[in-house]
Amino acid sequence: MDTAGVAEAIGVFISGWNEHDLVRHFSVFAEDADFVDVVGRRLRGRAAMFADQSARHAQRFAESSVRTLDLDIRMVRDDVALVHYQWEMVGDRGPDGTGHGVRRGIFTFTLCREADTWLVVAAHNTESVV
């Protein structure tokens, strides 16, 4: 089972965010991937995700960074993985620019392998409120 390849894809997702390189950040998503963000908005396709997050990243997330609290990978099949990624973010300026403090949450990713490449086909981000 290729958990190393799955972990590498999630690592690109994380480092792309921290380097403020959203092309790299979303490069691990399939062109037609689905994404539900922390406020419950469903974005369809890598282009829609990029457009939505580019505007936010240029402003409220411009100085943000995330770190991994936990990464759990479960191989459903040789070519399908279910990932739970617990994150912590600092540097979010918040919607009004006054700061948001430390945020925590969990992503659920479904990844499929195409040849030697793992791609996110669905993701759901939930912010922890406790």
Secondary structure, DSSP 8 states (H G I E B T S, - for coil): --HHHHHHHHHHHHHHHHTT-HHHHHTTEEEEEEEE-TTS-EEESHHHHHHHHHHHHHTTTTT-EEEEEEEEEEEEETTEEEEEEEEEEE----TTSS----EEEEEEEEEEEETTEEEEEEEEEEE---
